[in-house]
Amino acid sequence: MLNKRILQSLKSYMKAGELPLMLGLLPYFLSKEKVSMELFRSRLNYSMYKKIKKRYVGKKVKDYTQKVKRPLKNPIWFMWLQGIDSAPVLVQKNFSYLRKNFGEQLIEINSENLSKYIDLPDFILKKKQENKITNTHFSDLVRIQLLATYGGTWIDSTVLVEKKYFRELPDIVIPRTLKPGKDGNIIPISSWFLKFPANNPLIVRTRNLLFNYWEKNNQLIDYFLLHYYIVIASKELDGYIEDLPPIDNSLPHYLMLEMRKRPLDVDEIKNKMKYSRLIKLTNKTISAYENDNYSRLISILETWS
């Protein structure tokens, strides 16, 4: 029988008009070989990107710019919708670390205070309430509106950033896959750590495309919709992303992947943390020893700088 993930993918691509392609590539999806799975995903991503690009490149859409609700200087955005007190321990420790190092510059965003900073269109709020927009994608909508309106830095709740490194960052940051790994990668950028000034043309165009999509549609066509729109906006702006300072999006995953392989002691984790001053982790562990590794990592965060 097809597992739940396959069925969900079939349903998504059928609604996007890509069922024939999905069925043609299904043997790759069913394969246990990692390379086959990567080929499958890459081909589907490319097909979806072409579909979205054809529909939206150069398209005139409404401007969803809102007024600033409060004066803020270089805000650091950190969101947990249920409130930080309800977050997993890793998220709480990360928030505490950021608060200790950046003080009031760090702004917690949750469902109770979101409206104090931004106004999302009624059609987005309605579709979120109707569960047509997931919490994960809702965070995409929130981050893009916050950055378009106020600028600042968006940090996903499971992203660690060294204090000194953060202060040395350029004005615009978007982690991306660099050459030669970028070749053939239709989604070369990541959105878990973003830094932009307010009203940046790349972010504003991406926001307008994304909001326009939800004004016209009732379901998410693809998990990476935000990423597709960023890439499209960059192309419209003469390859905007290519001219930005190179911030790699692969090395930050190193520690997370190493902690999945085997048990690590505190010293091993500390040494591996030295390889990247920007670290992407996860709340979704898959083994007992990975849980133990995260417990040791959390203890390290008490004194990490």
Secondary structure, DSSP 8 states (H G I E B T S, - for coil): ---HHHHHHHHHHHHTT-HHHHHHHHHHHH---HHHHHHHHHHHHHHHHHHHHHHHTT----------SS--SS-EEEE-TT-GGGS-HHHHHHHHHHHHHHGGGEEEE-TTTGGGT----HHHHHHHHTTSS-HHHHHHHHHHHHHHHH-EEEE-TTEEE-HHHHHH--S-B--B--TTTTTT-S--B--SEEEE-TT-HHHHHHHHHHHHHHHH-SS-S-TTHHHHHHHHHHHHTTSGGGGS---BSSGGGHHHHHHHHS---HHHHHHHHTT-SEEE--S---SHHHHHHHHHHHHHHTT--
